[in-house]
Amino acid sequence: MKRSNDRIRTMHAGSLPRPDDVREMVAAKAAGDPIDEEQLDGRLTEAVADIVRQQIDCGMDSINDGELSKTNFTNYANERLGGIELRTFGPGEGPEPEQISARDRLAFPGYFDSPRGFVVRRPRDKQLFCVGPITYVGAELVQSDIARFKAALGDIGDAEPFLPAVAPGSIDHWLWNEYYTSEEEFLYAIADAMHEEYKAIADAGIILQIDDPDLFDAWQIQTEMDIPAYRRFAEERVEVLNYALRDIPREQIRLHACWGSYHGPHVSDIGLEHMVDIFLSVKAQAYSIEASNPRHQHEWEVWKDVTLPDGAIFIPGVVGHFSDFVEHPKLVAERLLRFASIVGKENLMAGTDCGLGTRVGTPDVCWAKFRAMSEGARLASEVLWG
């Protein structure tokens, strides 16, 4: 993985704006509606080529396919894992969905019962269930993603390609187990299946980004746990993730974690100080984390007392998804200089708090945030390298 040897490099967390027609076709396929597969493949090929060029034009040093072929974690798992079943429920039917805002809901019932809480209080009418042995059935899909992405890369100069994949612990959040006799057996079955996707990406010479939002945000879901119990819960899931990453070089792995990325109060988020050691125990070379929003920006101080693993790269979010305000490049530079003074300039990259594609108002806001980050990294680099 390339380092910031003569300037601060830039990356983003994955999801990028989808063209309307692509979004509609991908959603229709995920819903099981009949579509023209050849037309979808051709349109995705065009859209990925466009999204790669837009990232380069905005100054990104680590680029991906925008996750244009995917809709959400539920459909992602449904398409790539065997032994699972998607069921549809009417109002009041089915299991109560787990909520990444559960603790906040207890503290802010008025917010979540109001229209302002619509983003996180939508009723879930579909739920995935594990009903048999979990297998990996996504080989054709991941190879299509890889081939389409590689065809779009062309001359990307000094930029570095990556593709995201979801951690077993985050899949566990969205998948109800009706087959395995223990949670441990269930998690390791997911890990064995996802290992095939992870290895396919790494074997293609592409950086593997592991998305694991539930490492932090499951604290809100597990309302009955205290911090020691939750740490044990998280440690078990990191052990499973590291098992899933076996025989993949650390230098090809980047971890991204956040606090759920829903638009809401977030006062019940678990503090970074309780989780930073567990976060850094994941087998990865680079660690990307939400760091610019109003609830977690102050946690830069936590890193004063932390030693990064040997050879590690730290990627704090310096632009965010929580607001359509576009960060000023000087603010981005200020944030980067602060972190550089703690972890060292060569160990630092600039990143986003989370994927911006579905979380900011319009595509032009996303691209403006990327340009602000790129310019902020340039300003900080001038100070650090002269």
LOFI-164755 format. One record per residue (C-alpha): residue number from 1; x, y, z. Coordinates in steps of 0.25 Angstrom, whole numbers, always signed. Example, Ala and Ser with C-alpha at 12.3 -4.5 7.8 and 13.67 -1.06 7.14 Angstrom:
LOFI-164755
<tortor resi="1" u="+49" v="-18" w="+31"/>
<tortor resi="2" u="+55" v="-4" w="+29"/>
END
This chain:
LOFI-164755
<tortor resi="1" u="+0" v="+0" w="+0"/>
<tortor resi="2" u="+6" v="+14" w="-4"/>
<tortor resi="3" u="+10" v="+23" w="+7"/>
<tortor resi="4" u="+10" v="+38" w="+9"/>
<tortor resi="5" u="+25" v="+39" w="+6"/>
<tortor resi="6" u="+25" v="+53" w="+0"/>
<tortor resi="7" u="+11" v="+58" w="+2"/>
<tortor resi="8" u="-2" v="+54" w="+9"/>
<tortor resi="9" u="-9" v="+44" w="+0"/>
<tortor resi="10" u="-24" v="+44" w="+0"/>
<tortor resi="11" u="-35" v="+33" w="+0"/>
<tortor resi="12" u="-50" v="+31" w="+2"/>
<tortor resi="13" u="-58" v="+21" w="+9"/>
<tortor resi="14" u="-65" v="+14" w="-3"/>
<tortor resi="15" u="-79" v="+18" w="-7"/>
<tortor resi="16" u="-81" v="+28" w="-18"/>
<tortor resi="17" u="-93" v="+35" w="-25"/>
<tortor resi="18" u="-100" v="+26" w="-34"/>
<tortor resi="19" u="-106" v="+31" w="-47"/>
<tortor resi="20" u="-121" v="+30" w="-46"/>
<tortor resi="21" u="-123" v="+19" w="-57"/>
<tortor resi="22" u="-112" v="+10" w="-51"/>
<tortor resi="23" u="-118" v="+12" w="-37"/>
<tortor resi="24" u="-132" v="+8" w="-42"/>
<tortor resi="25" u="-127" v="-4" w="-50"/>
<tortor resi="26" u="-118" v="-10" w="-39"/>
<tortor resi="27" u="-130" v="-8" w="-29"/>
<tortor resi="28" u="-139" v="-15" w="-39"/>
<tortor resi="29" u="-129" v="-27" w="-40"/>
<tortor resi="30" u="-128" v="-27" w="-24"/>
<tortor resi="31" u="-143" v="-28" w="-23"/>
<tortor resi="32" u="-144" v="-40" w="-33"/>
<tortor resi="33" u="-151" v="-32" w="-44"/>
<tortor resi="34" u="-148" v="-36" w="-58"/>
<tortor resi="35" u="-137" v="-28" w="-64"/>
<tortor resi="36" u="-128" v="-28" w="-77"/>
<tortor resi="37" u="-115" v="-33" w="-71"/>
<tortor resi="38" u="-107" v="-29" w="-83"/>
<tortor resi="39" u="-112" v="-15" w="-83"/>
<tortor resi="40" u="-109" v="-14" w="-68"/>
<tortor resi="41" u="-95" v="-19" w="-70"/>
<tortor resi="42" u="-92" v="-9" w="-81"/>
<tortor resi="43" u="-98" v="+2" w="-73"/>
<tortor resi="44" u="-90" v="-2" w="-61"/>
<tortor resi="45" u="-77" v="-2" w="-70"/>
<tortor resi="46" u="-79" v="+12" w="-74"/>
<tortor resi="47" u="-83" v="+17" w="-61"/>
<tortor resi="48" u="-71" v="+11" w="-54"/>
<tortor resi="49" u="-62" v="+17" w="-64"/>
<tortor resi="50" u="-68" v="+31" w="-62"/>
<tortor resi="51" u="-67" v="+29" w="-46"/>
<tortor resi="52" u="-52" v="+26" w="-47"/>
<tortor resi="53" u="-49" v="+38" w="-56"/>
<tortor resi="54" u="-57" v="+47" w="-46"/>
<tortor resi="55" u="-49" v="+42" w="-34"/>
<tortor resi="56" u="-36" v="+45" w="-42"/>
<tortor resi="57" u="-41" v="+58" w="-46"/>
<tortor resi="58" u="-44" v="+62" w="-31"/>
<tortor resi="59" u="-30" v="+58" w="-26"/>
<tortor resi="60" u="-33" v="+44" w="-20"/>
<tortor resi="61" u="-21" v="+35" w="-18"/>
<tortor resi="62" u="-29" v="+23" w="-15"/>
<tortor resi="63" u="-40" v="+20" w="-24"/>
<tortor resi="64" u="-51" v="+9" w="-26"/>
<tortor resi="65" u="-63" v="+6" w="-34"/>
<tortor resi="66" u="-72" v="+14" w="-25"/>
<tortor resi="67" u="-79" v="+1" w="-21"/>
<tortor resi="68" u="-89" v="+4" w="-33"/>
<tortor resi="69" u="-93" v="-11" w="-34"/>
<tortor resi="70" u="-98" v="-12" w="-20"/>
<tortor resi="71" u="-110" v="-6" w="-12"/>
<tortor resi="72" u="-108" v="-9" w="+3"/>
<tortor resi="73" u="-103" v="-19" w="+12"/>
<tortor resi="74" u="-115" v="-28" w="+12"/>
<tortor resi="75" u="-116" v="-29" w="-3"/>
<tortor resi="76" u="-100" v="-31" w="-3"/>
<tortor resi="77" u="-101" v="-43" w="+6"/>
<tortor resi="78" u="-113" v="-49" w="-1"/>
<tortor resi="79" u="-106" v="-49" w="-14"/>
<tortor resi="80" u="-93" v="-54" w="-10"/>
<tortor resi="81" u="-96" v="-64" w="+1"/>
<tortor resi="82" u="-103" v="-77" w="+0"/>
<tortor resi="83" u="-111" v="-84" w="+11"/>
<tortor resi="84" u="-119" v="-71" w="+14"/>
<tortor resi="85" u="-134" v="-67" w="+11"/>
<tortor resi="86" u="-140" v="-53" w="+9"/>
<tortor resi="87" u="-154" v="-52" w="+15"/>
<tortor resi="88" u="-164" v="-41" w="+13"/>
<tortor resi="89" u="-173" v="-37" w="+25"/>
<tortor resi="90" u="-185" v="-29" w="+26"/>
<tortor resi="91" u="-187" v="-18" w="+37"/>
<tortor resi="92" u="-185" v="-24" w="+51"/>
<tortor resi="93" u="-180" v="-37" w="+46"/>
<tortor resi="94" u="-166" v="-43" w="+47"/>
<tortor resi="95" u="-155" v="-41" w="+57"/>
<tortor resi="96" u="-153" v="-27" w="+62"/>
<tortor resi="97" u="-141" v="-21" w="+54"/>
<tortor resi="98" u="-128" v="-18" w="+61"/>
<tortor resi="99" u="-126" v="-3" w="+61"/>
<tortor resi="100" u="-112" v="+3" w="+60"/>
<tortor resi="101" u="-119" v="+15" w="+68"/>
<tortor resi="102" u="-125" v="+7" w="+79"/>
<tortor resi="103" u="-119" v="+14" w="+91"/>
<tortor resi="104" u="-121" v="+27" w="+85"/>
<tortor resi="105" u="-136" v="+23" w="+82"/>
<tortor resi="106" u="-138" v="+21" w="+97"/>
<tortor resi="107" u="-132" v="+35" w="+100"/>
<tortor resi="108" u="-139" v="+43" w="+89"/>
<tortor resi="109" u="-152" v="+37" w="+86"/>
<tortor resi="110" u="-158" v="+50" w="+81"/>
<tortor resi="111" u="-147" v="+51" w="+70"/>
<tortor resi="112" u="-149" v="+37" w="+65"/>
<tortor resi="113" u="-164" v="+38" w="+65"/>
<tortor resi="114" u="-164" v="+51" w="+57"/>
<tortor resi="115" u="-162" v="+53" w="+42"/>
<tortor resi="116" u="-147" v="+57" w="+45"/>
<tortor resi="117" u="-144" v="+43" w="+49"/>
<tortor resi="118" u="-149" v="+37" w="+36"/>
<tortor resi="119" u="-136" v="+32" w="+32"/>
<tortor resi="120" u="-134" v="+22" w="+43"/>
<tortor resi="121" u="-149" v="+19" w="+46"/>
<tortor resi="122" u="-153" v="+13" w="+33"/>
<tortor resi="123" u="-160" v="+0" w="+36"/>
<tortor resi="124" u="-152" v="-12" w="+30"/>
<tortor resi="125" u="-162" v="-21" w="+22"/>
<tortor resi="126" u="-151" v="-31" w="+18"/>
<tortor resi="127" u="-141" v="-39" w="+26"/>
<tortor resi="128" u="-130" v="-49" w="+23"/>
<tortor resi="129" u="-130" v="-62" w="+30"/>
<tortor resi="130" u="-119" v="-73" w="+31"/>
<tortor resi="131" u="-127" v="-86" w="+28"/>
<tortor resi="132" u="-115" v="-95" w="+24"/>
<tortor resi="133" u="-100" v="-96" w="+23"/>
<tortor resi="134" u="-94" v="-83" w="+18"/>
<tortor resi="135" u="-86" v="-84" w="+5"/>
<tortor resi="136" u="-80" v="-74" w="-4"/>
<tortor resi="137" u="-88" v="-72" w="-17"/>
<tortor resi="138" u="-83" v="-59" w="-21"/>
<tortor resi="139" u="-71" v="-63" w="-29"/>
<tortor resi="140" u="-77" v="-59" w="-43"/>
<tortor resi="141" u="-81" v="-45" w="-37"/>
<tortor resi="142" u="-68" v="-42" w="-30"/>
<tortor resi="143" u="-60" v="-45" w="-43"/>
<tortor resi="144" u="-70" v="-37" w="-51"/>
<tortor resi="145" u="-67" v="-25" w="-41"/>
<tortor resi="146" u="-52" v="-27" w="-42"/>
<tortor resi="147" u="-52" v="-28" w="-58"/>
<tortor resi="148" u="-61" v="-16" w="-59"/>
<tortor resi="149" u="-53" v="-8" w="-50"/>
<tortor resi="150" u="-39" v="-12" w="-56"/>
<tortor resi="151" u="-45" v="-9" w="-70"/>
<tortor resi="152" u="-48" v="+5" w="-65"/>
<tortor resi="153" u="-34" v="+8" w="-58"/>
<tortor resi="154" u="-26" v="+11" w="-71"/>
<tortor resi="155" u="-16" v="+22" w="-67"/>
<tortor resi="156" u="-18" v="+26" w="-53"/>
<tortor resi="157" u="-4" v="+31" w="-51"/>
<tortor resi="158" u="+0" v="+30" w="-36"/>
<tortor resi="159" u="-14" v="+26" w="-31"/>
<tortor resi="160" u="-16" v="+12" w="-24"/>
<tortor resi="161" u="-29" v="+4" w="-27"/>
<tortor resi="162" u="-37" v="-3" w="-16"/>
<tortor resi="163" u="-50" v="-10" w="-14"/>
<tortor resi="164" u="-58" v="-11" w="-1"/>
<tortor resi="165" u="-64" v="-24" w="+5"/>
<tortor resi="166" u="-72" v="-26" w="+18"/>
<tortor resi="167" u="-67" v="-32" w="+31"/>
<tortor resi="168" u="-74" v="-44" w="+36"/>
<tortor resi="169" u="-78" v="-37" w="+49"/>
<tortor resi="170" u="-86" v="-27" w="+41"/>
<tortor resi="171" u="-92" v="-37" w="+32"/>
<tortor resi="172" u="-96" v="-44" w="+45"/>
<tortor resi="173" u="-104" v="-32" w="+49"/>
<tortor resi="174" u="-113" v="-33" w="+37"/>
<tortor resi="175" u="-115" v="-48" w="+37"/>
<tortor resi="176" u="-123" v="-56" w="+46"/>
<tortor resi="177" u="-118" v="-69" w="+50"/>
<tortor resi="178" u="-128" v="-81" w="+49"/>
<tortor resi="179" u="-118" v="-92" w="+46"/>
<tortor resi="180" u="-105" v="-92" w="+54"/>
<tortor resi="181" u="-106" v="-96" w="+68"/>
<tortor resi="182" u="-96" v="-85" w="+74"/>
<tortor resi="183" u="-93" v="-71" w="+70"/>
<tortor resi="184" u="-78" v="-75" w="+69"/>
<tortor resi="185" u="-81" v="-86" w="+59"/>
<tortor resi="186" u="-90" v="-76" w="+51"/>
<tortor resi="187" u="-79" v="-65" w="+51"/>
<tortor resi="188" u="-68" v="-74" w="+46"/>
<tortor resi="189" u="-77" v="-80" w="+35"/>
<tortor resi="190" u="-79" v="-66" w="+30"/>
<tortor resi="191" u="-64" v="-64" w="+31"/>
<tortor resi="192" u="-61" v="-76" w="+23"/>
<tortor resi="193" u="-70" v="-71" w="+12"/>
<tortor resi="194" u="-66" v="-57" w="+12"/>
<tortor resi="195" u="-51" v="-61" w="+11"/>
<tortor resi="196" u="-53" v="-65" w="-3"/>
<tortor resi="197" u="-58" v="-51" w="-7"/>
<tortor resi="198" u="-46" v="-45" w="+1"/>
<tortor resi="199" u="-36" v="-54" w="-6"/>
<tortor resi="200" u="-42" v="-51" w="-20"/>
<tortor resi="201" u="-40" v="-36" w="-18"/>
<tortor resi="202" u="-26" v="-38" w="-12"/>
<tortor resi="203" u="-22" v="-48" w="-23"/>
<tortor resi="204" u="-26" v="-38" w="-33"/>
<tortor resi="205" u="-15" v="-28" w="-28"/>
<tortor resi="206" u="-25" v="-19" w="-22"/>
<tortor resi="207" u="-25" v="-13" w="-8"/>
<tortor resi="208" u="-36" v="-20" w="+0"/>
<tortor resi="209" u="-44" v="-10" w="+9"/>
<tortor resi="210" u="-52" v="-17" w="+20"/>
<tortor resi="211" u="-64" v="-9" w="+24"/>
<tortor resi="212" u="-67" v="-12" w="+38"/>
<tortor resi="213" u="-77" v="-2" w="+44"/>
<tortor resi="214" u="-83" v="-11" w="+54"/>
<tortor resi="215" u="-69" v="-12" w="+61"/>
<tortor resi="216" u="-74" v="+1" w="+68"/>
<tortor resi="217" u="-89" v="+3" w="+65"/>
<tortor resi="218" u="-93" v="-11" w="+70"/>
<tortor resi="219" u="-91" v="-4" w="+84"/>
<tortor resi="220" u="-104" v="+3" w="+81"/>
<tortor resi="221" u="-111" v="-10" w="+77"/>
<tortor resi="222" u="-107" v="-17" w="+89"/>
<tortor resi="223" u="-114" v="-9" w="+99"/>
<tortor resi="224" u="-113" v="-19" w="+111"/>
<tortor resi="225" u="-97" v="-19" w="+110"/>
<tortor resi="226" u="-88" v="-11" w="+119"/>
<tortor resi="227" u="-74" v="-7" w="+113"/>
<tortor resi="228" u="-66" v="-19" w="+118"/>
<tortor resi="229" u="-77" v="-28" w="+112"/>
<tortor resi="230" u="-77" v="-21" w="+99"/>
<tortor resi="231" u="-62" v="-21" w="+98"/>
<tortor resi="232" u="-62" v="-36" w="+99"/>
<tortor resi="233" u="-73" v="-36" w="+89"/>
<tortor resi="234" u="-65" v="-28" w="+79"/>
<tortor resi="235" u="-52" v="-36" w="+82"/>
<tortor resi="236" u="-59" v="-49" w="+78"/>
<tortor resi="237" u="-63" v="-42" w="+65"/>
<tortor resi="238" u="-49" v="-37" w="+62"/>
<tortor resi="239" u="-44" v="-51" w="+64"/>
<tortor resi="240" u="-54" v="-56" w="+54"/>
<tortor resi="241" u="-50" v="-45" w="+44"/>
<tortor resi="242" u="-35" v="-48" w="+46"/>
<tortor resi="243" u="-38" v="-63" w="+43"/>
<tortor resi="244" u="-45" v="-58" w="+30"/>
<tortor resi="245" u="-33" v="-50" w="+26"/>
<tortor resi="246" u="-24" v="-62" w="+27"/>
<tortor resi="247" u="-13" v="-64" w="+16"/>
<tortor resi="248" u="-16" v="-49" w="+11"/>
<tortor resi="249" u="-4" v="-40" w="+12"/>
<tortor resi="250" u="-6" v="-29" w="+23"/>
<tortor resi="251" u="+0" v="-19" w="+13"/>
<tortor resi="252" u="-13" v="-21" w="+4"/>
<tortor resi="253" u="-23" v="-19" w="+15"/>
<tortor resi="254" u="-29" v="-6" w="+20"/>
<tortor resi="255" u="-40" v="-6" w="+31"/>
<tortor resi="256" u="-51" v="+4" w="+31"/>
<tortor resi="257" u="-60" v="+6" w="+43"/>
<tortor resi="258" u="-70" v="+17" w="+47"/>
<tortor resi="259" u="-82" v="+19" w="+57"/>
<tortor resi="260" u="-93" v="+15" w="+48"/>
<tortor resi="261" u="-94" v="+27" w="+39"/>
<tortor resi="262" u="-109" v="+30" w="+42"/>
<tortor resi="263" u="-113" v="+44" w="+43"/>
<tortor resi="264" u="-117" v="+46" w="+57"/>
<tortor resi="265" u="-112" v="+50" w="+71"/>
<tortor resi="266" u="-101" v="+39" w="+73"/>
<tortor resi="267" u="-100" v="+43" w="+88"/>
<tortor resi="268" u="-100" v="+28" w="+92"/>
<tortor resi="269" u="-88" v="+24" w="+83"/>
<tortor resi="270" u="-77" v="+17" w="+90"/>
<tortor resi="271" u="-65" v="+25" w="+92"/>
<tortor resi="272" u="-53" v="+22" w="+84"/>
<tortor resi="273" u="-44" v="+21" w="+96"/>
<tortor resi="274" u="-52" v="+8" w="+100"/>
<tortor resi="275" u="-49" v="+2" w="+86"/>
<tortor resi="276" u="-37" v="+7" w="+80"/>
<tortor resi="277" u="-28" v="-5" w="+84"/>
<tortor resi="278" u="-38" v="-14" w="+78"/>
<tortor resi="279" u="-39" v="-6" w="+65"/>
<tortor resi="280" u="-24" v="-7" w="+64"/>
<tortor resi="281" u="-24" v="-22" w="+66"/>
<tortor resi="282" u="-30" v="-25" w="+53"/>
<tortor resi="283" u="-20" v="-30" w="+43"/>
<tortor resi="284" u="-18" v="-18" w="+34"/>
<tortor resi="285" u="-8" v="-8" w="+29"/>
<tortor resi="286" u="-17" v="+4" w="+28"/>
<tortor resi="287" u="-28" v="+8" w="+38"/>
<tortor resi="288" u="-39" v="+17" w="+34"/>
<tortor resi="289" u="-48" v="+23" w="+44"/>
<tortor resi="290" u="-59" v="+34" w="+45"/>
<tortor resi="291" u="-52" v="+46" w="+52"/>
<tortor resi="292" u="-58" v="+59" w="+47"/>
<tortor resi="293" u="-73" v="+59" w="+51"/>
<tortor resi="294" u="-77" v="+68" w="+64"/>
<tortor resi="295" u="-79" v="+55" w="+72"/>
<tortor resi="296" u="-65" v="+49" w="+70"/>
<tortor resi="297" u="-56" v="+60" w="+65"/>
<tortor resi="298" u="-50" v="+63" w="+79"/>
<tortor resi="299" u="-45" v="+48" w="+80"/>
<tortor resi="300" u="-32" v="+52" w="+72"/>
<tortor resi="301" u="-27" v="+54" w="+87"/>
<tortor resi="302" u="-29" v="+39" w="+89"/>
<tortor resi="303" u="-18" v="+36" w="+78"/>
<tortor resi="304" u="-7" v="+44" w="+87"/>
<tortor resi="305" u="-7" v="+31" w="+96"/>
<tortor resi="306" u="-7" v="+21" w="+85"/>
<tortor resi="307" u="+4" v="+14" w="+78"/>
<tortor resi="308" u="+1" v="+10" w="+64"/>
<tortor resi="309" u="+5" v="-4" w="+59"/>
<tortor resi="310" u="+18" v="-5" w="+52"/>
<tortor resi="311" u="+17" v="+0" w="+38"/>
<tortor resi="312" u="+2" v="+4" w="+40"/>
<tortor resi="313" u="-5" v="+16" w="+32"/>
<tortor resi="314" u="-15" v="+24" w="+40"/>
<tortor resi="315" u="-26" v="+30" w="+32"/>
<tortor resi="316" u="-35" v="+39" w="+40"/>
<tortor resi="317" u="-48" v="+45" w="+33"/>
<tortor resi="318" u="-45" v="+59" w="+30"/>
<tortor resi="319" u="-58" v="+62" w="+22"/>
<tortor resi="320" u="-72" v="+56" w="+27"/>
<tortor resi="321" u="-85" v="+51" w="+22"/>
<tortor resi="322" u="-93" v="+57" w="+34"/>
<tortor resi="323" u="-95" v="+70" w="+27"/>
<tortor resi="324" u="-96" v="+76" w="+13"/>
<tortor resi="325" u="-87" v="+87" w="+18"/>
<tortor resi="326" u="-74" v="+86" w="+9"/>
<tortor resi="327" u="-62" v="+87" w="+18"/>
<tortor resi="328" u="-52" v="+98" w="+16"/>
<tortor resi="329" u="-39" v="+93" w="+11"/>
<tortor resi="330" u="-32" v="+101" w="+22"/>
<tortor resi="331" u="-40" v="+93" w="+32"/>
<tortor resi="332" u="-36" v="+80" w="+25"/>
<tortor resi="333" u="-22" v="+84" w="+26"/>
<tortor resi="334" u="-23" v="+88" w="+41"/>
<tortor resi="335" u="-29" v="+74" w="+44"/>
<tortor resi="336" u="-18" v="+67" w="+36"/>
<tortor resi="337" u="-6" v="+75" w="+43"/>
<tortor resi="338" u="-12" v="+72" w="+56"/>
<tortor resi="339" u="-12" v="+57" w="+53"/>
<tortor resi="340" u="+2" v="+58" w="+46"/>
<tortor resi="341" u="+8" v="+64" w="+59"/>
<tortor resi="342" u="+3" v="+51" w="+66"/>
<tortor resi="343" u="+5" v="+39" w="+57"/>
<tortor resi="344" u="+16" v="+45" w="+47"/>
<tortor resi="345" u="+13" v="+50" w="+33"/>
<tortor resi="346" u="+18" v="+38" w="+26"/>
<tortor resi="347" u="+8" v="+30" w="+34"/>
<tortor resi="348" u="-4" v="+38" w="+31"/>
<tortor resi="349" u="-14" v="+39" w="+19"/>
<tortor resi="350" u="-27" v="+48" w="+18"/>
<tortor resi="351" u="-40" v="+41" w="+18"/>
<tortor resi="352" u="-55" v="+42" w="+19"/>
<tortor resi="353" u="-63" v="+39" w="+31"/>
<tortor resi="354" u="-72" v="+29" w="+23"/>
<tortor resi="355" u="-76" v="+26" w="+8"/>
<tortor resi="356" u="-82" v="+39" w="+3"/>
<tortor resi="357" u="-90" v="+34" w="-9"/>
<tortor resi="358" u="-104" v="+32" w="-2"/>
<tortor resi="359" u="-102" v="+41" w="+10"/>
<tortor resi="360" u="-100" v="+55" w="+4"/>
<tortor resi="361" u="-111" v="+63" w="-3"/>
<tortor resi="362" u="-106" v="+62" w="-17"/>
<tortor resi="363" u="-94" v="+57" w="-25"/>
<tortor resi="364" u="-88" v="+71" w="-27"/>
<tortor resi="365" u="-87" v="+72" w="-12"/>
<tortor resi="366" u="-79" v="+59" w="-11"/>
<tortor resi="367" u="-69" v="+64" w="-22"/>
<tortor resi="368" u="-68" v="+77" w="-15"/>
<tortor resi="369" u="-64" v="+70" w="-2"/>
<tortor resi="370" u="-54" v="+62" w="-9"/>
<tortor resi="371" u="-48" v="+74" w="-16"/>
<tortor resi="372" u="-47" v="+81" w="-2"/>
<tortor resi="373" u="-40" v="+69" w="+4"/>
<tortor resi="374" u="-30" v="+69" w="-8"/>
<tortor resi="375" u="-27" v="+83" w="-6"/>
<tortor resi="376" u="-26" v="+82" w="+9"/>
<tortor resi="377" u="-16" v="+71" w="+7"/>
<tortor resi="378" u="-8" v="+80" w="-2"/>
<tortor resi="379" u="-8" v="+91" w="+8"/>
<tortor resi="380" u="-4" v="+82" w="+19"/>
<tortor resi="381" u="+7" v="+76" w="+11"/>
<tortor resi="382" u="+13" v="+89" w="+8"/>
<tortor resi="383" u="+14" v="+91" w="+23"/>
<tortor resi="384" u="+20" v="+77" w="+25"/>
<tortor resi="385" u="+29" v="+76" w="+14"/>
<tortor resi="386" u="+32" v="+90" w="+10"/>
END
